[in-house]
Amino acid sequence: MKRTFLATLAVCLLSFSAFAADRAHTLKVYNWADYIDKQNVLDKFPAWYKEQTGEDVYIIYQTFDINESMLTEIEVGKEDYDVICPSEYIIERMLRQGLLLPINKDFGSTPDYTSLVAPFAQEKFQQMSPKGSGINVSDYTVGYMWGTTGWLYNPAHVDASDLNTWGAINNPKFKGHVFVKDAFRDVYSVLVLYAYKDEIARGEITRDELVANITPERIARVEAVLQEAKENIAGWEVDFGKEEMTKGKAWMNLSWSGDAQWAIDEAAEVGVELDYIVPKEGTNVWFDGWCIPKYAQNTKAASYFINYMCMPENAILNMEEIGYVSVIASPEIMEWANDEEIEETADLSYFFGEEATAVHANQVLYPDIAVINRGALMHDCGEENKDMIEMWNRVKGDNLSVGMIAIIACVLVALVLWIVLSAIGRRRQREQITRKHKRH
């Protein structure tokens, strides 16, 4: 037994040593689940890298479900991932904490595809620079996908005119039929625009200022909106809301545009019509980007991987696979986005340039400039993070609909009944045993 254990330990140590020795030729990628074309993009990177550098590379690909779990692994666990794909507010936090390394964009004879990122995205990314730091964010992160937040809805139950405001969340017509993302920053970033719509209209504050500077007063206003809406909310969800929509079981869902497009496509296959709208008060224009974390050990392959992901052909393959929108704004991408079968045109000059003022584009994916002008970038909560979490917990904790209360009550009654019947059963068994002893 002892020999077997020692032999096993030796094999493990040798395997670990071999891996450690070859760490220079290993690329560890940490990304969201279902957020890349694995077969046509990810799996083909080693061959492409060999062509560009003459070096071999082996990919270890892992996924995470929320930004915070990924951050904890790096911040606390000091995991040596080479490439990660966090969202904008986490990028901002990691920059502030010094947890990111610069991306080396000197690719020798290989073109710098990162230069194809839309200037619109680069400008938004620069807003992530910690105040007073002077950091050029583009040195540390390159955009991947982006989108908006709005209402995904079923026109059979909901009229679009009722959803042209975030105030629809507390419209009594939708009682028990609203699904909301269980993502307090995303929800806060759009509802604060609704809560301060009058101040925005009077020019007293801009959307960017409102979303960037989180205060106790603003948190309280958003909480008031959510508390008023609690009877309308059917559930808090991260992923199942869009699936409920595709089955025709839900009326409306506060949703990310990429999820909305996925749901629209899936629903169409089973004869359910869905649509998406961005309310007039504004939206959260969100981004995910590629970064090299502080404890990375293969920064060369990481930089090449980020460049590879920006190649137009790879951007198109990823978009077609996952349903989200790339930040790449090359002519090939514009041609892909232009669909003559779509009658309505959109002004996408903010993204593709002056030649894109009338593109036949899917506006769930590529919103018109009028929508973008009402958008604001979500930020890290900073010192207000604790207050935001407490607010969210209060709202969710209080959000018990009549149906939910009835279910909980039935469960409690059943539990009490089971305890009582079990006690009676045990008492009868004891009485039977006592009677038997008396007979003997």
HELIX and SHEET records of a PDB file:
HELIX    1   1 LYS A    2  ALA A   21  1                                  20    
HELIX    2   2 ARG A   23  HIS A   25  5                                   3    
HELIX    3   3 LEU A   42  LYS A   44  5                                   3    
HELIX    4   4 PHE A   45  THR A   53  1                                   9    
HELIX    5   5 ASN A   67  GLU A   75  1                                   9    
HELIX    6   6 GLU A   88  ARG A   96  1                                   9    
HELIX    7   7 TYR A  113  LEU A  116  5                                   4    
HELIX    8   8 PRO A  119  GLN A  126  1                                   8    
HELIX    9   9 VAL A  137  ASP A  139  5                                   3    
HELIX   10  10 ALA A  160  LEU A  163  5                                   4    
HELIX   11  11 TRP A  166  ASN A  170  5                                   5    
HELIX   12  12 PRO A  172  PHE A  174  5                                   3    
HELIX   13  13 PHE A  184  ALA A  195  1                                  12    
HELIX   14  14 LYS A  197  ALA A  201  1                                   5    
HELIX   15  15 ARG A  207  ALA A  212  1                                   6    
HELIX   16  16 PRO A  216  ALA A  229  1                                  14    
HELIX   17  17 PHE A  240  THR A  246  1                                   7    
HELIX   18  18 SER A  257  GLU A  269  1                                  13    
HELIX   19  19 THR A  299  MET A  309  1                                  11    
HELIX   20  20 PRO A  312  ILE A  322  1                                  11    
HELIX   21  21 PRO A  331  ALA A  337  1                                   7    
HELIX   22  22 SER A  349  PHE A  352  1                                   4    
HELIX   23  23 GLU A  354  ALA A  356  5                                   3    
HELIX   24  24 ILE A  369  ILE A  372  1                                   4    
HELIX   25  25 GLY A  382  GLU A  384  5                                   3    
HELIX   26  26 ASN A  385  ASP A  398  1                                  14    
HELIX   27  27 VAL A  402  ARG A  439  1                                  38    
SHEET    1   A 3 TYR A  58  PHE A  64  0                                        
SHEET    2   A 3 THR A  26  TRP A  32  1                                        
SHEET    3   A 3 VAL A  83  ILE A  84  1                                        
SHEET    1   B 4 LEU A 100  LEU A 101  0                                        
SHEET    2   B 4 TRP A 286  PRO A 293 -1                                        
SHEET    3   B 4 THR A 141  GLY A 147 -1                                        
SHEET    4   B 4 VAL A 325  SER A 326 -1                                        
SHEET    1   C 5 ILE A 233  GLU A 237  0                                        
SHEET    2   C 5 VAL A 178  LYS A 181  1                                        
SHEET    3   C 5 MET A 252  TRP A 256  1                                        
SHEET    4   C 5 THR A 149  TYR A 153 -1                                        
SHEET    5   C 5 ASP A 275  ILE A 277 -1                                        
SHEET    1   D 2 THR A 283  ASN A 284  0                                        
SHEET    2   D 2 GLY A 375  ALA A 376  1                                        
END                                                                             
